Amino acid sequence: MEQVFIIGIDLAKNTFQVHGATKAGNRTFNKKVTRARLISFLTEIPNCIVAMEACASSHYWGRRVEALGHTIKLIPPAYVKPCVKRQKNDANDAEAIAEAASRPTMRFVAVKSVEKQASGMALRTRDLLIRQKTQTINALRGNLAEYGIIALCGTVYLNRLREAVNDPETELPDAVIANARILLDHIASLAGQIGQLEKDIREAAKQDERTRKLMSIPGIGPITAVALTALASDRQTFAKVEILQLGRV
């Protein structure tokens, strides 16, 4: 068998489709490999280029495969689609990934470190909790409005609703008070979790040199700085980086 130059892997939960090709583009294999066998399978192959779509679990597998000595290429799915031949299936997808990665003008996604992914998860978790908190406040406001208790939009007016629910002379039915208190407790719990996440993010920002530099820019705080370092693409993926670097010489 000719030496494998590039391998395209169609990622999945349990069974991966793996396509190997030579430098000339000739196929050497295209087969299914189980999740448990993937690393041992790649260990047996001399170091080459391993390409995957930049999707769920790609950064995890990228780090593991990179540790074996292979060169990792993560490709945005939109750039793989034009290379799919005939009908879409796992075998054709794996071949398309390998073909797309072999193109000289292809742009790739940098493999994220564990720390970057953890920072990104913290930001997404905070965003989710904020949306849940807003949703719960709106539900409480809407329900109490049915009983004549009106509060303006915004968390600053939440105390108006809380006072109305806890007023000993309230005319609200007992069932409404009980349900409103459930919502108020949920809002307080979400607020505490959001506050803890923001505290952790601020502490993490202080420990990273890049985020400290970003925070020195007026208008950029810890949340934005962490978001830029965790979620923004690597600078080498931008087409104009080389031009900018030449301009500084």
Secondary structure as the mmCIF struct_conf table of DSSP 4:
data_model
#
loop_
_struct_conf.conf_type_id
_struct_conf.id
_struct_conf.beg_label_comp_id
_struct_conf.beg_label_asym_id
_struct_conf.beg_label_seq_id
_struct_conf.end_label_comp_id
_struct_conf.end_label_asym_id
_struct_conf.end_label_seq_id
HELX_LH_PP_P HELX_LH_PP_P1 GLU A 2 VAL A 4
STRN STRN1 ILE A 6 ASP A 10
BEND BEND1 LYS A 13 ASN A 14
STRN STRN2 THR A 15 ALA A 21
TURN_TY1_P TURN_TY1_P1 LYS A 23 ALA A 24
STRN STRN3 ARG A 27 THR A 34
HELX_RH_3T_P HELX_RH_3T_P1 ARG A 35 ARG A 37
HELX_RH_AL_P HELX_RH_AL_P1 LEU A 38 THR A 43
TURN_TY1_P TURN_TY1_P2 GLU A 44 GLU A 44
BEND BEND2 ILE A 45 ILE A 45
HELX_LH_PP_P HELX_LH_PP_P2 PRO A 46 PRO A 46
BEND BEND3 ASN A 47 ASN A 47
STRN STRN4 ILE A 49 GLU A 53
BEND BEND4 ALA A 54 CYS A 55
TURN_TY1_P TURN_TY1_P3 ALA A 56 SER A 57
HELX_RH_AL_P HELX_RH_AL_P2 SER A 58 GLU A 66
TURN_TY1_P TURN_TY1_P4 ALA A 67 GLY A 69
HELX_LH_PP_P HELX_LH_PP_P3 HIS A 70 HIS A 70
STRN STRN5 THR A 71 ILE A 75
HELX_RH_AL_P HELX_RH_AL_P3 PRO A 77 VAL A 80
HELX_RH_3T_P HELX_RH_3T_P2 LYS A 81 CYS A 83
BEND BEND5 ARG A 86 GLN A 87
HELX_RH_AL_P HELX_RH_AL_P4 ASP A 90 ALA A 101
TURN_TY1_P TURN_TY1_P5 SER A 102 SER A 102
BEND BEND6 ARG A 103 ARG A 103
TURN_TY1_P TURN_TY1_P6 PRO A 104 THR A 105
STRN STRN6 VAL A 109 VAL A 109
HELX_LH_PP_P HELX_LH_PP_P4 ALA A 110 SER A 113
HELX_RH_AL_P HELX_RH_AL_P5 VAL A 114 ALA A 145
TURN_TY1_P TURN_TY1_P7 GLU A 146 GLY A 148
BEND BEND7 CYS A 153 GLY A 154
HELX_RH_3T_P HELX_RH_3T_P3 THR A 155 TYR A 157
HELX_RH_AL_P HELX_RH_AL_P6 LEU A 158 ASN A 166
TURN_TY1_P TURN_TY1_P8 PRO A 168 GLU A 169
BEND BEND8 LEU A 172 LEU A 172
HELX_RH_AL_P HELX_RH_AL_P7 ASP A 174 GLN A 207
HELX_RH_AL_P HELX_RH_AL_P8 GLU A 209 MET A 215
TURN_TY1_P TURN_TY1_P9 SER A 216 SER A 216
BEND BEND9 ILE A 217 ILE A 217
TURN_TY1_P TURN_TY1_P10 PRO A 218 GLY A 219
HELX_RH_AL_P HELX_RH_AL_P9 PRO A 222 LEU A 231
BEND BEND10 ALA A 232 ALA A 232
HELX_LH_PP_P HELX_LH_PP_P5 SER A 233 ASP A 234
HELX_RH_3T_P HELX_RH_3T_P4 ARG A 235 THR A 237
BEND BEND11 PHE A 238 PHE A 238
TURN_TY1_P TURN_TY1_P11 ALA A 239 LYS A 240
HELX_RH_AL_P HELX_RH_AL_P10 VAL A 241 ARG A 248
#
